[in-house]
Amino acid sequence: MAHNLPLIACCLLKTGHPYQDLGADYFDRTNAEGLKRYLVRRLERMCNQALLVPTPLTI
């Protein structure tokens, strides 16, 4: 993480854009299907069977 700070600062100074934190789950949100496949494969490697049942979204 610490090695990313100088890189972020350099990019911000070059572009002049304000810093915007994308959140801890940014990559999970951008590739939700890939994350789902990864987690199912991981469960199956632990000798479990994964049955995915959609749940209604609550807002």
mmJSON file of the N, C-alpha and C atoms, coordinates in Angstrom:
{"data_MODEL":{"atom_site":{
"group_PDB":["ATOM","ATOM","ATOM","ATOM","ATOM","ATOM","ATOM","ATOM","ATOM","ATOM","ATOM","ATOM","ATOM","ATOM","ATOM","ATOM","ATOM","ATOM","ATOM","ATOM","ATOM","ATOM","ATOM","ATOM","ATOM","ATOM","ATOM","ATOM","ATOM","ATOM","ATOM","ATOM","ATOM","ATOM","ATOM","ATOM","ATOM","ATOM","ATOM","ATOM","ATOM","ATOM","ATOM","ATOM","ATOM","ATOM","ATOM","ATOM","ATOM","ATOM","ATOM","ATOM","ATOM","ATOM","ATOM","ATOM","ATOM","ATOM","ATOM","ATOM","ATOM","ATOM","ATOM","ATOM","ATOM","ATOM","ATOM","ATOM","ATOM","ATOM","ATOM","ATOM","ATOM","ATOM","ATOM","ATOM","ATOM","ATOM","ATOM","ATOM","ATOM","ATOM","ATOM","ATOM","ATOM","ATOM","ATOM","ATOM","ATOM","ATOM","ATOM","ATOM","ATOM","ATOM","ATOM","ATOM","ATOM","ATOM","ATOM","ATOM","ATOM","ATOM","ATOM","ATOM","ATOM","ATOM","ATOM","ATOM","ATOM","ATOM","ATOM","ATOM","ATOM","ATOM","ATOM","ATOM","ATOM","ATOM","ATOM","ATOM","ATOM","ATOM","ATOM","ATOM","ATOM","ATOM","ATOM","ATOM","ATOM","ATOM","ATOM","ATOM","ATOM","ATOM","ATOM","ATOM","ATOM","ATOM","ATOM","ATOM","ATOM","ATOM","ATOM","ATOM","ATOM","ATOM","ATOM","ATOM","ATOM","ATOM","ATOM","ATOM","ATOM","ATOM","ATOM","ATOM","ATOM","ATOM","ATOM","ATOM","ATOM","ATOM","ATOM","ATOM","ATOM","ATOM","ATOM","ATOM","ATOM","ATOM","ATOM","ATOM","ATOM","ATOM","ATOM","ATOM","ATOM"],
"id":[1,2,3,4,5,6,7,8,9,10,11,12,13,14,15,16,17,18,19,20,21,22,23,24,25,26,27,28,29,30,31,32,33,34,35,36,37,38,39,40,41,42,43,44,45,46,47,48,49,50,51,52,53,54,55,56,57,58,59,60,61,62,63,64,65,66,67,68,69,70,71,72,73,74,75,76,77,78,79,80,81,82,83,84,85,86,87,88,89,90,91,92,93,94,95,96,97,98,99,100,101,102,103,104,105,106,107,108,109,110,111,112,113,114,115,116,117,118,119,120,121,122,123,124,125,126,127,128,129,130,131,132,133,134,135,136,137,138,139,140,141,142,143,144,145,146,147,148,149,150,151,152,153,154,155,156,157,158,159,160,161,162,163,164,165,166,167,168,169,170,171,172,173,174,175,176,177],
"type_symbol":["N","C","C","N","C","C","N","C","C","N","C","C","N","C","C","N","C","C","N","C","C","N","C","C","N","C","C","N","C","C","N","C","C","N","C","C","N","C","C","N","C","C","N","C","C","N","C","C","N","C","C","N","C","C","N","C","C","N","C","C","N","C","C","N","C","C","N","C","C","N","C","C","N","C","C","N","C","C","N","C","C","N","C","C","N","C","C","N","C","C","N","C","C","N","C","C","N","C","C","N","C","C","N","C","C","N","C","C","N","C","C","N","C","C","N","C","C","N","C","C","N","C","C","N","C","C","N","C","C","N","C","C","N","C","C","N","C","C","N","C","C","N","C","C","N","C","C","N","C","C","N","C","C","N","C","C","N","C","C","N","C","C","N","C","C","N","C","C","N","C","C","N","C","C","N","C","C"],
"label_atom_id":["N","CA","C","N","CA","C","N","CA","C","N","CA","C","N","CA","C","N","CA","C","N","CA","C","N","CA","C","N","CA","C","N","CA","C","N","CA","C","N","CA","C","N","CA","C","N","CA","C","N","CA","C","N","CA","C","N","CA","C","N","CA","C","N","CA","C","N","CA","C","N","CA","C","N","CA","C","N","CA","C","N","CA","C","N","CA","C","N","CA","C","N","CA","C","N","CA","C","N","CA","C","N","CA","C","N","CA","C","N","CA","C","N","CA","C","N","CA","C","N","CA","C","N","CA","C","N","CA","C","N","CA","C","N","CA","C","N","CA","C","N","CA","C","N","CA","C","N","CA","C","N","CA","C","N","CA","C","N","CA","C","N","CA","C","N","CA","C","N","CA","C","N","CA","C","N","CA","C","N","CA","C","N","CA","C","N","CA","C","N","CA","C","N","CA","C","N","CA","C","N","CA","C","N","CA","C"],
"label_alt_id":[null,null,null,null,null,null,null,null,null,null,null,null,null,null,null,null,null,null,null,null,null,null,null,null,null,null,null,null,null,null,null,null,null,null,null,null,null,null,null,null,null,null,null,null,null,null,null,null,null,null,null,null,null,null,null,null,null,null,null,null,null,null,null,null,null,null,null,null,null,null,null,null,null,null,null,null,null,null,null,null,null,null,null,null,null,null,null,null,null,null,null,null,null,null,null,null,null,null,null,null,null,null,null,null,null,null,null,null,null,null,null,null,null,null,null,null,null,null,null,null,null,null,null,null,null,null,null,null,null,null,null,null,null,null,null,null,null,null,null,null,null,null,null,null,null,null,null,null,null,null,null,null,null,null,null,null,null,null,null,null,null,null,null,null,null,null,null,null,null,null,null,null,null,null,null,null,null],
"label_comp_id":["MET","MET","MET","ALA","ALA","ALA","HIS","HIS","HIS","ASN","ASN","ASN","LEU","LEU","LEU","PRO","PRO","PRO","LEU","LEU","LEU","ILE","ILE","ILE","ALA","ALA","ALA","CYS","CYS","CYS","CYS","CYS","CYS","LEU","LEU","LEU","LEU","LEU","LEU","LYS","LYS","LYS","THR","THR","THR","GLY","GLY","GLY","HIS","HIS","HIS","PRO","PRO","PRO","TYR","TYR","TYR","GLN","GLN","GLN","ASP","ASP","ASP","LEU","LEU","LEU","GLY","GLY","GLY","ALA","ALA","ALA","ASP","ASP","ASP","TYR","TYR","TYR","PHE","PHE","PHE","ASP","ASP","ASP","ARG","ARG","ARG","THR","THR","THR","ASN","ASN","ASN","ALA","ALA","ALA","GLU","GLU","GLU","GLY","GLY","GLY","LEU","LEU","LEU","LYS","LYS","LYS","ARG","ARG","ARG","TYR","TYR","TYR","LEU","LEU","LEU","VAL","VAL","VAL","ARG","ARG","ARG","ARG","ARG","ARG","LEU","LEU","LEU","GLU","GLU","GLU","ARG","ARG","ARG","MET","MET","MET","CYS","CYS","CYS","ASN","ASN","ASN","GLN","GLN","GLN","ALA","ALA","ALA","LEU","LEU","LEU","LEU","LEU","LEU","VAL","VAL","VAL","PRO","PRO","PRO","THR","THR","THR","PRO","PRO","PRO","LEU","LEU","LEU","THR","THR","THR","ILE","ILE","ILE"],
"label_asym_id":["A","A","A","A","A","A","A","A","A","A","A","A","A","A","A","A","A","A","A","A","A","A","A","A","A","A","A","A","A","A","A","A","A","A","A","A","A","A","A","A","A","A","A","A","A","A","A","A","A","A","A","A","A","A","A","A","A","A","A","A","A","A","A","A","A","A","A","A","A","A","A","A","A","A","A","A","A","A","A","A","A","A","A","A","A","A","A","A","A","A","A","A","A","A","A","A","A","A","A","A","A","A","A","A","A","A","A","A","A","A","A","A","A","A","A","A","A","A","A","A","A","A","A","A","A","A","A","A","A","A","A","A","A","A","A","A","A","A","A","A","A","A","A","A","A","A","A","A","A","A","A","A","A","A","A","A","A","A","A","A","A","A","A","A","A","A","A","A","A","A","A","A","A","A","A","A","A"],
"label_entity_id":["1","1","1","1","1","1","1","1","1","1","1","1","1","1","1","1","1","1","1","1","1","1","1","1","1","1","1","1","1","1","1","1","1","1","1","1","1","1","1","1","1","1","1","1","1","1","1","1","1","1","1","1","1","1","1","1","1","1","1","1","1","1","1","1","1","1","1","1","1","1","1","1","1","1","1","1","1","1","1","1","1","1","1","1","1","1","1","1","1","1","1","1","1","1","1","1","1","1","1","1","1","1","1","1","1","1","1","1","1","1","1","1","1","1","1","1","1","1","1","1","1","1","1","1","1","1","1","1","1","1","1","1","1","1","1","1","1","1","1","1","1","1","1","1","1","1","1","1","1","1","1","1","1","1","1","1","1","1","1","1","1","1","1","1","1","1","1","1","1","1","1","1","1","1","1","1","1"],
"label_seq_id":[1,1,1,2,2,2,3,3,3,4,4,4,5,5,5,6,6,6,7,7,7,8,8,8,9,9,9,10,10,10,11,11,11,12,12,12,13,13,13,14,14,14,15,15,15,16,16,16,17,17,17,18,18,18,19,19,19,20,20,20,21,21,21,22,22,22,23,23,23,24,24,24,25,25,25,26,26,26,27,27,27,28,28,28,29,29,29,30,30,30,31,31,31,32,32,32,33,33,33,34,34,34,35,35,35,36,36,36,37,37,37,38,38,38,39,39,39,40,40,40,41,41,41,42,42,42,43,43,43,44,44,44,45,45,45,46,46,46,47,47,47,48,48,48,49,49,49,50,50,50,51,51,51,52,52,52,53,53,53,54,54,54,55,55,55,56,56,56,57,57,57,58,58,58,59,59,59],
"pdbx_PDB_ins_code":[null,null,null,null,null,null,null,null,null,null,null,null,null,null,null,null,null,null,null,null,null,null,null,null,null,null,null,null,null,null,null,null,null,null,null,null,null,null,null,null,null,null,null,null,null,null,null,null,null,null,null,null,null,null,null,null,null,null,null,null,null,null,null,null,null,null,null,null,null,null,null,null,null,null,null,null,null,null,null,null,null,null,null,null,null,null,null,null,null,null,null,null,null,null,null,null,null,null,null,null,null,null,null,null,null,null,null,null,null,null,null,null,null,null,null,null,null,null,null,null,null,null,null,null,null,null,null,null,null,null,null,null,null,null,null,null,null,null,null,null,null,null,null,null,null,null,null,null,null,null,null,null,null,null,null,null,null,null,null,null,null,null,null,null,null,null,null,null,null,null,null,null,null,null,null,null,null],
"Cartn_x":[0.824,0.0,0.866,1.917,2.736,3.42,3.747,4.392,3.417,2.116,1.119,0.932,1.218,0.978,1.773,3.084,3.794,3.258,2.845,2.283,0.979,0.125,-1.142,-0.874,0.052,0.37,0.896,1.744,2.298,1.187,0.286,-0.81,-1.735,-1.997,-2.867,-2.233,-0.926,-0.239,-0.173,0.015,0.089,-1.254,-2.326,-3.637,-4.388,-4.13,-4.853,-6.234,-6.579,-7.875,-7.825,-8.942,-8.984,-9.002,-8.496,-8.476,-9.878,-10.251,-11.547,-11.313,-11.605,-11.446,-12.565,-12.202,-13.189,-13.822,-13.269,-13.835,-13.088,-13.221,-12.506,-13.031,-14.293,-14.871,-14.982,-14.183,-14.268,-14.086,-13.047,-12.781,-13.806,-14.349,-15.417,-16.661,-16.955,-18.148,-17.958,-16.748,-16.531,-16.496,-16.144,-16.089,-16.849,-18.121,-18.924,-19.041,-19.227,-19.358,-18.053,-16.951,-15.656,-15.407,-15.782,-15.632,-16.513,-17.725,-18.631,-18.032,-17.517,-16.902,-15.709,-14.891,-13.716,-14.119,-15.121,-15.535,-16.187,-16.957,-17.554,-16.455,-15.479,-14.365,-13.613,-13.435,-12.716,-13.485,-14.801,-15.615,-15.539,-15.591,-15.547,-14.2,-13.126,-11.806,-11.728,-12.564,-12.595,-13.603,-13.947,-14.867,-16.265,-16.711,-18.072,-18.785,-20.082,-20.866,-21.563,-21.446,-22.027,-23.313,-24.388,-25.66,-25.986,-25.992,-26.238,-27.726,-28.299,-29.711,-29.813,-30.404,-30.519,-31.417,-31.035,-31.845,-32.334,-33.512,-34.005,-33.155,-32.937,-32.16,-33.02,-32.412,-33.11,-32.396,-33.156,-32.566,-32.947],
"Cartn_y":[-1.189,0.0,1.25,1.273,2.475,2.819,1.811,2.11,2.715,2.579,3.165,4.664,5.123,6.529,7.494,7.285,8.192,8.137,6.964,6.834,7.605,7.494,8.227,9.73,10.166,11.594,12.111,11.352,11.755,11.905,10.94,10.999,12.175,12.442,13.565,14.897,15.009,16.254,16.446,15.366,15.47,15.842,15.2,15.418,16.598,16.92,18.0,17.594,16.315,15.834,15.633,15.854,15.595,14.089,13.713,12.306,11.825,10.665,10.078,8.617,8.264,6.885,6.05,4.956,4.122,3.099,2.921,1.995,0.675,-0.002,-1.261,-2.367,-2.295,-3.346,-2.951,-2.001,-1.504,-2.618,-3.429,-4.476,-5.603,-5.833,-6.83,-6.387,-5.104,-4.593,-4.57,-4.304,-4.194,-5.556,-6.604,-7.941,-8.914,-8.666,-9.479,-10.916,-11.136,-12.497,-13.274,-12.637,-13.292,-13.649,-12.765,-13.034,-14.21,-14.262,-15.36,-16.694,-16.745,-17.973,-18.387,-17.423,-17.703,-18.301,-17.709,-18.185,-19.564,-19.833,-21.156,-22.201,-21.915,-22.863,-23.101,-22.063,-22.203,-23.1,-22.917,-23.79,-25.236,-25.437,-26.787,-27.454,-26.692,-27.259,-27.716,-27.147,-27.559,-28.686,-29.393,-30.538,-30.142,-28.99,-28.543,-28.402,-28.521,-28.266,-26.926,-26.062,-24.726,-24.659,-24.308,-24.087,-22.607,-21.897,-20.458,-20.186,-19.55,-19.203,-17.683,-17.06,-15.593,-15.134,-14.046,-13.465,-12.1,-11.684,-10.377,-9.26,-8.225,-7.075,-6.219,-5.785,-4.859,-3.52,-2.505,-1.161,-0.334],
"Cartn_z":[0.0,0.0,0.0,0.8,0.912,-0.404,-1.206,-2.475,-3.479,-3.247,-4.137,-3.897,-2.699,-2.376,-3.26,-3.475,-4.38,-5.809,-6.249,-7.591,-7.711,-6.71,-6.708,-6.698,-5.841,-5.76,-7.091,-7.741,-9.033,-10.073,-10.131,-11.097,-10.821,-9.538,-9.197,-9.58,-9.355,-9.702,-11.212,-11.955,-13.412,-14.028,-13.565,-14.184,-13.6,-12.326,-11.683,-11.187,-11.332,-10.86,-9.346,-8.667,-7.22,-6.958,-5.799,-5.424,-5.077,-5.584,-5.266,-4.911,-3.672,-3.226,-3.829,-4.502,-5.172,-4.247,-3.068,-2.093,-2.063,-0.946,-0.748,-1.654,-2.055,-2.886,-4.351,-4.797,-6.172,-7.193,-7.027,-8.01,-7.906,-6.72,-6.581,-7.338,-7.297,-7.992,-9.499,-9.974,-11.411,-12.087,-11.361,-11.943,-11.042,-10.846,-9.926,-10.404,-11.701,-12.222,-12.068,-12.327,-12.149,-10.691,-9.788,-8.364,-7.948,-8.495,-8.178,-8.64,-9.862,-10.374,-9.523,-9.143,-8.31,-6.969,-6.324,-5.008,-5.082,-6.145,-6.316,-6.514,-7.374,-7.579,-6.282,-5.498,-4.232,-3.253,-3.179,-2.343,-2.816,-4.14,-4.677,-4.43,-4.415,-4.1,-2.654,-1.798,-0.396,-0.188,-1.282,-1.25,-0.809,-1.22,-0.965,-2.295,-2.261,-3.451,-3.265,-4.236,-4.134,-4.954,-4.309,-4.976,-4.811,-5.914,-5.869,-6.041,-5.053,-5.072,-5.004,-6.025,-5.987,-4.848,-4.233,-3.179,-3.652,-3.211,-3.638,-3.039,-3.823,-3.353,-2.443,-1.369,-0.47,-0.522,-0.696,-0.82,0.374],
"occupancy":[1.0,1.0,1.0,1.0,1.0,1.0,1.0,1.0,1.0,1.0,1.0,1.0,1.0,1.0,1.0,1.0,1.0,1.0,1.0,1.0,1.0,1.0,1.0,1.0,1.0,1.0,1.0,1.0,1.0,1.0,1.0,1.0,1.0,1.0,1.0,1.0,1.0,1.0,1.0,1.0,1.0,1.0,1.0,1.0,1.0,1.0,1.0,1.0,1.0,1.0,1.0,1.0,1.0,1.0,1.0,1.0,1.0,1.0,1.0,1.0,1.0,1.0,1.0,1.0,1.0,1.0,1.0,1.0,1.0,1.0,1.0,1.0,1.0,1.0,1.0,1.0,1.0,1.0,1.0,1.0,1.0,1.0,1.0,1.0,1.0,1.0,1.0,1.0,1.0,1.0,1.0,1.0,1.0,1.0,1.0,1.0,1.0,1.0,1.0,1.0,1.0,1.0,1.0,1.0,1.0,1.0,1.0,1.0,1.0,1.0,1.0,1.0,1.0,1.0,1.0,1.0,1.0,1.0,1.0,1.0,1.0,1.0,1.0,1.0,1.0,1.0,1.0,1.0,1.0,1.0,1.0,1.0,1.0,1.0,1.0,1.0,1.0,1.0,1.0,1.0,1.0,1.0,1.0,1.0,1.0,1.0,1.0,1.0,1.0,1.0,1.0,1.0,1.0,1.0,1.0,1.0,1.0,1.0,1.0,1.0,1.0,1.0,1.0,1.0,1.0,1.0,1.0,1.0,1.0,1.0,1.0,1.0,1.0,1.0,1.0,1.0,1.0],
"B_iso_or_equiv":[0.0,0.0,0.0,0.0,0.0,0.0,0.0,0.0,0.0,0.0,0.0,0.0,0.0,0.0,0.0,0.0,0.0,0.0,0.0,0.0,0.0,0.0,0.0,0.0,0.0,0.0,0.0,0.0,0.0,0.0,0.0,0.0,0.0,0.0,0.0,0.0,0.0,0.0,0.0,0.0,0.0,0.0,0.0,0.0,0.0,0.0,0.0,0.0,0.0,0.0,0.0,0.0,0.0,0.0,0.0,0.0,0.0,0.0,0.0,0.0,0.0,0.0,0.0,0.0,0.0,0.0,0.0,0.0,0.0,0.0,0.0,0.0,0.0,0.0,0.0,0.0,0.0,0.0,0.0,0.0,0.0,0.0,0.0,0.0,0.0,0.0,0.0,0.0,0.0,0.0,0.0,0.0,0.0,0.0,0.0,0.0,0.0,0.0,0.0,0.0,0.0,0.0,0.0,0.0,0.0,0.0,0.0,0.0,0.0,0.0,0.0,0.0,0.0,0.0,0.0,0.0,0.0,0.0,0.0,0.0,0.0,0.0,0.0,0.0,0.0,0.0,0.0,0.0,0.0,0.0,0.0,0.0,0.0,0.0,0.0,0.0,0.0,0.0,0.0,0.0,0.0,0.0,0.0,0.0,0.0,0.0,0.0,0.0,0.0,0.0,0.0,0.0,0.0,0.0,0.0,0.0,0.0,0.0,0.0,0.0,0.0,0.0,0.0,0.0,0.0,0.0,0.0,0.0,0.0,0.0,0.0,0.0,0.0,0.0,0.0,0.0,0.0],
"pdbx_formal_charge":[null,null,null,null,null,null,null,null,null,null,null,null,null,null,null,null,null,null,null,null,null,null,null,null,null,null,null,null,null,null,null,null,null,null,null,null,null,null,null,null,null,null,null,null,null,null,null,null,null,null,null,null,null,null,null,null,null,null,null,null,null,null,null,null,null,null,null,null,null,null,null,null,null,null,null,null,null,null,null,null,null,null,null,null,null,null,null,null,null,null,null,null,null,null,null,null,null,null,null,null,null,null,null,null,null,null,null,null,null,null,null,null,null,null,null,null,null,null,null,null,null,null,null,null,null,null,null,null,null,null,null,null,null,null,null,null,null,null,null,null,null,null,null,null,null,null,null,null,null,null,null,null,null,null,null,null,null,null,null,null,null,null,null,null,null,null,null,null,null,null,null,null,null,null,null,null,null],
"auth_seq_id":[1,1,1,2,2,2,3,3,3,4,4,4,5,5,5,6,6,6,7,7,7,8,8,8,9,9,9,10,10,10,11,11,11,12,12,12,13,13,13,14,14,14,15,15,15,16,16,16,17,17,17,18,18,18,19,19,19,20,20,20,21,21,21,22,22,22,23,23,23,24,24,24,25,25,25,26,26,26,27,27,27,28,28,28,29,29,29,30,30,30,31,31,31,32,32,32,33,33,33,34,34,34,35,35,35,36,36,36,37,37,37,38,38,38,39,39,39,40,40,40,41,41,41,42,42,42,43,43,43,44,44,44,45,45,45,46,46,46,47,47,47,48,48,48,49,49,49,50,50,50,51,51,51,52,52,52,53,53,53,54,54,54,55,55,55,56,56,56,57,57,57,58,58,58,59,59,59],
"auth_comp_id":["MET","MET","MET","ALA","ALA","ALA","HIS","HIS","HIS","ASN","ASN","ASN","LEU","LEU","LEU","PRO","PRO","PRO","LEU","LEU","LEU","ILE","ILE","ILE","ALA","ALA","ALA","CYS","CYS","CYS","CYS","CYS","CYS","LEU","LEU","LEU","LEU","LEU","LEU","LYS","LYS","LYS","THR","THR","THR","GLY","GLY","GLY","HIS","HIS","HIS","PRO","PRO","PRO","TYR","TYR","TYR","GLN","GLN","GLN","ASP","ASP","ASP","LEU","LEU","LEU","GLY","GLY","GLY","ALA","ALA","ALA","ASP","ASP","ASP","TYR","TYR","TYR","PHE","PHE","PHE","ASP","ASP","ASP","ARG","ARG","ARG","THR","THR","THR","ASN","ASN","ASN","ALA","ALA","ALA","GLU","GLU","GLU","GLY","GLY","GLY","LEU","LEU","LEU","LYS","LYS","LYS","ARG","ARG","ARG","TYR","TYR","TYR","LEU","LEU","LEU","VAL","VAL","VAL","ARG","ARG","ARG","ARG","ARG","ARG","LEU","LEU","LEU","GLU","GLU","GLU","ARG","ARG","ARG","MET","MET","MET","CYS","CYS","CYS","ASN","ASN","ASN","GLN","GLN","GLN","ALA","ALA","ALA","LEU","LEU","LEU","LEU","LEU","LEU","VAL","VAL","VAL","PRO","PRO","PRO","THR","THR","THR","PRO","PRO","PRO","LEU","LEU","LEU","THR","THR","THR","ILE","ILE","ILE"],
"auth_asym_id":["A","A","A","A","A","A","A","A","A","A","A","A","A","A","A","A","A","A","A","A","A","A","A","A","A","A","A","A","A","A","A","A","A","A","A","A","A","A","A","A","A","A","A","A","A","A","A","A","A","A","A","A","A","A","A","A","A","A","A","A","A","A","A","A","A","A","A","A","A","A","A","A","A","A","A","A","A","A","A","A","A","A","A","A","A","A","A","A","A","A","A","A","A","A","A","A","A","A","A","A","A","A","A","A","A","A","A","A","A","A","A","A","A","A","A","A","A","A","A","A","A","A","A","A","A","A","A","A","A","A","A","A","A","A","A","A","A","A","A","A","A","A","A","A","A","A","A","A","A","A","A","A","A","A","A","A","A","A","A","A","A","A","A","A","A","A","A","A","A","A","A","A","A","A","A","A","A"],
"auth_atom_id":["N","CA","C","N","CA","C","N","CA","C","N","CA","C","N","CA","C","N","CA","C","N","CA","C","N","CA","C","N","CA","C","N","CA","C","N","CA","C","N","CA","C","N","CA","C","N","CA","C","N","CA","C","N","CA","C","N","CA","C","N","CA","C","N","CA","C","N","CA","C","N","CA","C","N","CA","C","N","CA","C","N","CA","C","N","CA","C","N","CA","C","N","CA","C","N","CA","C","N","CA","C","N","CA","C","N","CA","C","N","CA","C","N","CA","C","N","CA","C","N","CA","C","N","CA","C","N","CA","C","N","CA","C","N","CA","C","N","CA","C","N","CA","C","N","CA","C","N","CA","C","N","CA","C","N","CA","C","N","CA","C","N","CA","C","N","CA","C","N","CA","C","N","CA","C","N","CA","C","N","CA","C","N","CA","C","N","CA","C","N","CA","C","N","CA","C","N","CA","C","N","CA","C","N","CA","C"],
"pdbx_PDB_model_num":[1,1,1,1,1,1,1,1,1,1,1,1,1,1,1,1,1,1,1,1,1,1,1,1,1,1,1,1,1,1,1,1,1,1,1,1,1,1,1,1,1,1,1,1,1,1,1,1,1,1,1,1,1,1,1,1,1,1,1,1,1,1,1,1,1,1,1,1,1,1,1,1,1,1,1,1,1,1,1,1,1,1,1,1,1,1,1,1,1,1,1,1,1,1,1,1,1,1,1,1,1,1,1,1,1,1,1,1,1,1,1,1,1,1,1,1,1,1,1,1,1,1,1,1,1,1,1,1,1,1,1,1,1,1,1,1,1,1,1,1,1,1,1,1,1,1,1,1,1,1,1,1,1,1,1,1,1,1,1,1,1,1,1,1,1,1,1,1,1,1,1,1,1,1,1,1,1]
}}}
